[in-house]
């Protein structure tokens, strides 16, 4: 007796719908996570910049804004940063919320936060 093997039409359609939803989710969410990674990189680079050791907080904000312009960061500006000076070194922290619309009335909300000391 021979048995047929393979995927039925129903299985193919269900698999296609699941694959489509996962692809939609990835296309909407991945850019936000990539921007968060860029923000963390720029914040750390700004905090560790040797030219800013004796700078004012306004100078640090301006330095961050210049780096953010290069990386096309729009979610966090220099005014959104919480900057403190500890033992001659700057500590920079940030937090922001990002709402990502998926479809119709369904959205994802992300609360991003980070600082220059995080590894």
N, C-alpha and C positions, 0 to 999 in steps of 0.2 A: 504494500500500500504506500503510495507517495503522498507526502504532505507538502503543501505549499508553504514557502517561507517568504517573508518580506513585510512591507508596511502596507497596511490598508489605507484607503483614502481618508477615513475618519482619523486614523492615527497621524497621517501626514498633515491634515488640516489643523488638528490640535497642536501638533509640534510646531507648525508654522506660526500659529497665533502666539504661542509661548515664546518662540524665538523673536517674533516681532515686538512683543512687549518688553522683553529683556533688551533688545537693541534700542528701542525708544528710550527706556530708562537710562541706558548707558550714554546715549547721545545727549540727553538733557543734563545728566548729573556730572559726567566726566569733566566738562569745561569748568564747572564751579570748583571742583576739587583741584584741578590744575591751577586755577587762579589762586586758590588758597596756598598751594605750594609755592607759587611765585611770591606771594605776599610774605610768607615766612622767610624765604630766601633773601628778599630785599630788606626786611626788618633786621635780620641777623647781619647782613653786610653793612647796613647803615650803623648799627650799634658797634660793630667791630672796626669801623673806619678810623684809622690812626690820625687822619687829618681833622677829625672832629673832637679830639680829646679836650680841647679848651674852648669849644664852641658853645654857643647858647642853645637853648631848647628850640628857638625859632630857626637857627641854622640847621639843626638836626631835622626838623620838619621839612625844610627846603631841600635838604640832601635826599630825604626819603622821596619827596615828590619828584625830583629829577630822576631817581632810579625807577620809580613807579611809572613815569612817562615812557621810559625806554621799554619796560616790560608790558606796557598797555594795561596797567592795573587801574580799574575804575571803582572797585568796591570800597577801598580804604584809601583815604587821603591823609596827608600829613596832619591835618586838624583832628582826625579821628584817633590818632595815636596817643597813648598814655606814656609819657616820657618822664623818667626820673633819673637823677644822677646819684650813683652810689660809689663811694670810694674813688672818684675820678672817672668812673666808667658809666656810660649811659645804659639804662635798662628800658627797653621799648616793649610795650604790650598793646594788643589790639583785640577787639571783639566786634563781630558784626553778624547780622542775620541775613540769610539769602533765601528768597522764596522762588522755587523753580516750578512753573506751571507744566504739568504733564499733558493733560487733555481735558477738555470740557471744564468741569469744576473740581478737578483733582490736581493737587499741588503737593510738593514736598518742601518742607522748611528745614533749613540747616542753620545751626548756631555755630559759627566758627570763632575760635579764639586761639591766640598764641602769643608768644613773647620771644624776646631775643635770647633768653637763657635756656629755652627748651632745646633738648637734644634731638 
